[in-house]
Amino acid sequence: HRDLHSFPTRRSSDLYSLTSSATGLPDITSNTFTIVAGSSSKLAFTAQPPSTGTAGQAFSVTVQVQDPNGNQVNSNAQVTISSTPAGISGITTATAINGSATFNSLILKAAGGYTVTAAAINLSNATST
C-alpha cells in the first residue's frame, strides 16, 4: 500500500526536515536540509511605484532578481527602469546587491497614467501594477 503526499511550495533559505509515519511503525525523520533558490530568470517589484502621485515628486521602487518560483537570487544584475509613456527621470540604472536593486528619487515629469518597467539582460522584465 502506497500513500502519495504533496508538499507545499517553500521559499529558499529555510531549514527543513521530512517526517514519515505509518500505523504500527515508528516515525522516521530525515536529516535537516536547506532549499536553495534556482537560477535567476526574472525581475519582480517588491516595492511598487505609488498608485497616485504628483508630477515632479520623487518616489522609490525596489526590484528583486528571482528564480522561476519567486525566490530571491543572489545576483548583481544591472537593472534599468523605464516608463510608458516615456517621462521617468532620476537615476534609472542600478546594480542589484544580493539580488535587490533600489531606485530612490525617481520622478515622472508630467501628470498622467504610467507603467513602470524594470529590465535586465537575460531576465524577464517586471511591470508595475
PyMOL commands that set and color helices and strands:
alter all, ss='L'
color gray80, all
select strands_A, chain A and resi 15-16+19-22+25-29+33-34+42-47+59-66+78-84+88-89+93-95+100-108+115-120+123-127
alter strands_A, ss='S'
color yellow, strands_A
deselect
rebuild
show_as cartoon
